Amino acid sequence: MTTYAIAHLRNVAFGPEIIAYLEGIDATMTPYGGTFVLHGDGNRHVLEGAFADDIIMLSFPDRKAAEEWYASPAYQAILPLRTRNSDGDVLLIDGVEDGHKATDILRKDSGITKDETDEDHGYRGHEGPAPARRRPADCGGSRRQ
């Protein structure tokens, strides 16, 4: 299953170190099948709220490839060039299966079976308390030093 590396970067100090990071990152991703999906602010159109930061999304063939890329000596060598010059959060997240529906998350998080959901209309409910909300996991973000 495809795994995505997502970075939410703020306060990027664009200078020689960021340029060196940008010049080096592609070569670190290639051995692991990594490619860019989104990079920077692109042609964003904010629909809700205010968002002035940068989003970067990389795609890897699977979780193992993404983790190996991040831990690789080549990427670890250039990583400080970014972390010294930006604040941000970085995470790995797996994609969803083909045909994924919004209600699939209800079954995953709460133990609700397929029989307890309505294929056409989503979650029908169950006895007892509502499914617990997810807490955001520690994203392993970095702070500029």
C-alpha positions as CSV (number, residue, x, y, z in Angstrom):
1,M,0.0,0.0,0.0
2,T,1.3,3.5,-0.9
3,T,2.7,5.4,2.1
4,Y,2.9,9.2,2.0
5,A,5.4,11.4,3.8
6,I,3.7,14.7,4.6
7,A,5.4,17.8,5.9
8,H,3.7,20.9,7.1
9,L,6.4,23.6,7.1
10,R,6.3,27.0,8.7
11,N,8.7,29.9,8.9
12,V,11.0,28.6,6.2
13,A,14.1,30.7,6.0
14,F,14.9,30.4,2.3
15,G,18.7,30.7,2.0
16,P,21.7,28.6,1.1
17,E,20.9,25.7,3.3
18,I,17.4,25.3,2.1
19,I,18.7,25.5,-1.5
20,A,21.2,22.8,-0.7
21,Y,18.4,20.6,0.8
22,L,16.3,21.1,-2.3
23,E,19.2,20.2,-4.5
24,G,19.9,17.0,-2.6
25,I,16.5,15.5,-1.7
26,D,15.6,14.0,-5.0
27,A,18.7,11.8,-5.1
28,T,17.9,10.5,-1.5
29,M,14.3,9.5,-2.6
30,T,15.1,7.7,-5.9
31,P,16.5,4.4,-4.4
32,Y,13.3,4.1,-2.4
33,G,10.8,4.8,-5.2
34,G,9.9,8.2,-3.6
35,T,8.3,10.9,-5.7
36,F,6.8,14.3,-5.1
37,V,3.0,14.6,-5.0
38,L,2.8,18.2,-3.6
39,H,5.5,20.7,-3.0
40,G,5.2,24.0,-1.3
41,D,2.2,26.3,-1.7
42,G,1.5,25.3,-5.3
43,N,-1.5,27.0,-6.8
44,R,-3.5,26.7,-3.5
45,H,-7.0,28.0,-3.1
46,V,-7.9,28.1,0.6
47,L,-11.5,27.2,1.0
48,E,-11.8,27.3,4.8
49,G,-9.8,29.0,7.4
50,A,-6.4,30.7,6.8
51,F,-3.4,28.8,5.6
52,A,-0.1,30.5,4.8
53,D,2.3,27.6,5.3
54,D,3.8,25.0,3.0
55,I,2.7,21.4,2.5
56,I,5.0,18.8,1.0
57,M,3.7,15.3,0.2
58,L,6.0,12.5,-1.0
59,S,4.7,9.1,-2.2
60,F,6.5,5.8,-1.5
61,P,5.6,2.3,-2.7
62,D,5.0,1.2,0.9
63,R,5.7,2.0,4.6
64,K,9.0,0.1,4.6
65,A,10.4,2.1,1.7
66,A,9.3,5.4,3.3
67,E,10.8,4.5,6.7
68,E,14.1,3.3,5.1
69,W,14.3,6.6,3.1
70,Y,13.8,8.8,6.1
71,A,16.4,6.8,8.1
72,S,18.9,6.6,5.2
73,P,22.3,8.1,5.7
74,A,21.8,10.2,2.6
75,Y,18.6,11.8,3.8
76,Q,19.9,12.1,7.4
77,A,22.9,14.0,6.0
78,I,20.7,16.7,4.5
79,L,17.9,16.8,7.1
80,P,19.6,19.4,9.3
81,L,19.6,21.8,6.4
82,R,15.8,21.8,6.6
83,T,15.3,21.6,10.4
84,R,17.7,24.5,11.1
85,N,15.8,26.7,8.7
86,S,12.1,25.8,9.2
87,D,9.6,24.8,11.8
88,G,7.3,21.9,11.0
89,D,5.6,18.6,11.5
90,V,6.4,15.5,9.4
91,L,4.5,12.3,9.4
92,L,4.1,9.0,7.5
93,I,0.6,7.9,6.6
94,D,-0.6,5.0,4.6
95,G,-3.0,5.5,1.7
96,V,-6.4,3.9,1.6
97,E,-7.5,0.9,-0.3
98,D,-9.3,1.4,-3.7
99,G,-13.0,1.9,-3.1
100,H,-12.5,3.3,0.4
101,K,-15.6,5.0,1.8
102,A,-15.7,7.5,4.7
103,T,-17.6,5.0,6.9
104,D,-14.7,2.5,6.7
105,I,-13.0,4.5,9.4
106,L,-15.9,3.8,11.8
107,R,-15.3,0.0,11.5
108,K,-11.6,0.4,11.9
109,D,-11.7,2.6,15.0
110,S,-14.7,1.3,16.9
111,G,-14.9,-2.4,16.0
112,I,-18.2,-1.9,14.2
113,T,-18.8,-4.7,11.7
114,K,-19.9,-4.2,8.2
115,D,-23.3,-5.5,9.2
116,E,-23.6,-2.5,11.5
117,T,-23.2,0.1,8.7
118,D,-25.5,0.9,5.9
119,E,-23.6,0.6,2.6
120,D,-25.6,3.4,1.0
121,H,-25.9,5.8,3.9
122,G,-23.0,5.2,6.2
123,Y,-23.0,4.6,10.0
124,R,-26.3,3.5,11.5
125,G,-25.2,3.7,15.1
126,H,-24.9,1.1,17.8
127,E,-25.8,0.6,21.4
128,G,-23.5,2.2,23.9
129,P,-21.2,5.2,23.7
130,A,-20.1,6.8,20.5
131,P,-16.8,5.6,19.0
132,A,-13.8,7.3,20.6
133,R,-12.3,10.2,18.7
134,R,-8.7,9.7,17.5
135,R,-6.0,11.7,19.2
136,P,-3.4,13.1,16.9
137,A,-0.3,11.0,17.2
138,D,3.1,12.4,17.9
139,C,4.1,13.5,14.4
140,G,7.8,13.6,15.1
141,G,8.0,17.2,13.9
142,S,11.1,19.3,14.1
143,R,11.7,22.8,15.4
144,R,14.2,25.2,14.1
145,Q,17.1,25.5,16.5
